[in-house]
Amino acid sequence: MITTDILIIGAGPTGLFTVFEAGLLKLKCHLIDALPQPGGQCSEIYPKKPIYDIPAYPEILAGDLTDKLLEQCKQFEPGFTLGERAETIKKQKDGTFIVTTNKGTEHRAPVVAIAGGLGSFEPRKPLLDNLTNFEDKGVEYIIKDPEIYRDKRVVIAGGGDSALDWSIFLSDVASNVTLIHRRNEFRGHLDSVEKVQDLKNKGKINLITPAEITAINGTDKVESVEVTKKNEAPRLLDTDHFIPLFGLSPKLGPIANWGLEIEKNAIKVNNSLDYQTNIPGIFAVGDVNTYPGKLKLILCGFHEATLMCQAAYKIINPGKRYVLKYTTVSGVDGFDGTRKEAPKAVVKAID
């Protein structure tokens, strides 16, 4: 059983900033996310896309924003349960909640903050008849451990940043990498497209366009895929792994069954006070919530997380008053023993 003060569902930008704001209040956080790494959409879908509306950053790449947020909250030592989806929630007699993931990991906390962005992300799967028969038997939708592809034959399908970036990365890991896309043009970062072109020229990546995977073959695991190129007869391509990277589809998922008030696939909250849901002790911040005047912006999620933590403090420390101090005055004391503070003024008399 993992215990914490605030259990955060979702490790995107809003969830990560919640760790920092909670840490200022001496509250410990643990985060659950279905993705294999923190950052939410910023890390998984568009890590190399620039964001222009983050305060103090005229422009910052989404992946770099995740890195900065992780660096900011590092001294508050957050815990992570990654690659697992929050499945069920049960309120205990003492007022705490137990949240269990799809893999059976249990978490207990007096406060739950849902910061799930647009929801849990489900992979968009190609329409192949026997696809599910090979899931975890050579078909993977998310790459969690690149080492499993060491010296293996890999076929990647897709035309976005994920397909390009993983093709580049695995070209130094796998024995053979083939990238297949239904168009000649790729919707990815220019640097990535140029790197794939260079690796293709060097014979380190096989590129087949415009083409699609039309069948998977094998007995106990993937052994080959059928590639159909435009205006050509289908042909078999031997492989150990087939990785379709067609993006992720956001869904509220099991959270929709937690008894929360839902409106248009978002969780209704009380924005006049603290972004609490209809269940006391459960909050929703960031893109996952809705209220009159709601704007789905990262900076709005940061604001909501800040107010939510103040309310969480009162639940966890009933009757105890917290005196707000600016970090420029109080400094920041990490749970790891580190301290950040402004240089003290030099006291010296003037003759």
Order of alpha helices (4+ residues) and beta strands (2+ residues): beta-beta-alpha-beta-alpha-beta-beta-alpha-beta-beta-beta-beta-beta-beta-beta-alpha-beta-alpha-beta-beta-beta-beta-beta-beta-beta-beta-beta-beta-alpha-alpha-beta-beta
